[in-house]
Amino acid sequence: MEHTNLSLEYDKSLIERVLDDLDMRYIIMFLYIIRNDLFKDLKDSKIIESYEKVIILDEIFKNNVLDLWEENFAD
């Protein structure tokens, strides 16, 4: 998506379109978490726990998608 217009409304619309895509939302969330902790000490147990929580949520999301496929898209 090329940014060709300088207006807050256009920027808001662009952000909303990007975040409407669930995959993009997860990618942005992971990038934010990594960027937020990039310069912190990764030996800190609190930071590690926060990553583990996100990874668990991702696994739950993945399992929900797989269950949905099995229920609704049987061969």
Secondary structure per residue as TSV (DSSP state, phi and psi in degrees):
chain	resnum	aa	ss	phi	psi
A	1	M	-	360.0	119.3
A	2	E	-	-88.9	135.3
A	3	H	-	-91.7	105.0
A	4	T	-	-117.5	-3.0
A	5	N	-	-127.7	136.8
A	6	L	-	-106.6	86.3
A	7	S	-	-150.3	148.7
A	8	L	H	-64.7	-36.5
A	9	E	H	-64.5	-43.0
A	10	Y	H	-63.3	-44.8
A	11	D	H	-61.1	-42.8
A	12	K	H	-61.3	-45.0
A	13	S	H	-61.9	-42.7
A	14	L	H	-62.0	-45.7
A	15	I	H	-62.6	-43.1
A	16	E	H	-63.6	-40.5
A	17	R	H	-64.5	-40.8
A	18	V	H	-65.7	-43.5
A	19	L	H	-76.5	-14.7
A	20	D	H	-67.1	-27.8
A	21	D	S	-80.1	116.8
A	22	L	H	-60.0	-40.0
A	23	D	H	-62.4	-43.4
A	24	M	H	-63.7	-37.6
A	25	R	H	-61.0	-43.8
A	26	Y	H	-66.6	-41.0
A	27	I	H	-61.1	-45.5
A	28	I	H	-63.5	-40.0
A	29	M	H	-61.9	-46.7
A	30	F	H	-63.7	-41.9
A	31	L	H	-62.7	-39.7
A	32	Y	H	-63.2	-45.3
A	33	I	H	-62.5	-46.6
A	34	I	H	-64.0	-45.0
A	35	R	H	-62.5	-39.8
A	36	N	H	-63.2	-34.5
A	37	D	H	-102.7	2.5
A	38	L	T	-54.4	-41.7
A	39	F	T	-102.2	14.2
A	40	K	S	-96.0	166.0
A	41	D	-	-76.6	112.5
A	42	L	T	-76.4	2.4
A	43	K	T	-86.6	-6.9
A	44	D	-	-70.4	121.2
A	45	S	H	-63.4	-30.7
A	46	K	H	-65.5	-39.9
A	47	I	H	-66.0	-44.4
A	48	I	H	-60.7	-42.7
A	49	E	H	-61.3	-38.9
A	50	S	H	-64.7	-39.0
A	51	Y	H	-65.0	-41.7
A	52	E	H	-61.6	-38.9
A	53	K	H	-62.6	-42.4
A	54	V	H	-66.9	-41.7
A	55	I	H	-62.8	-40.0
A	56	I	H	-62.3	-45.0
A	57	L	H	-60.1	-40.5
A	58	D	H	-63.9	-40.0
A	59	E	H	-64.8	-40.5
A	60	I	H	-62.2	-45.5
A	61	F	H	-60.0	-45.8
A	62	K	H	-61.4	-43.7
A	63	N	H	-64.6	-38.0
A	64	N	H	-62.5	-41.0
A	65	V	H	-65.1	-44.1
A	66	L	H	-62.9	-41.2
A	67	D	H	-61.8	-43.3
A	68	L	H	-60.5	-44.0
A	69	W	H	-61.1	-44.6
A	70	E	H	-64.2	-37.9
A	71	E	H	-74.3	-39.6
A	72	N	H	-104.2	-16.6
A	73	F	S	-126.9	54.7
A	74	A	-	-69.2	146.0
A	75	D	-	-69.4	360.0
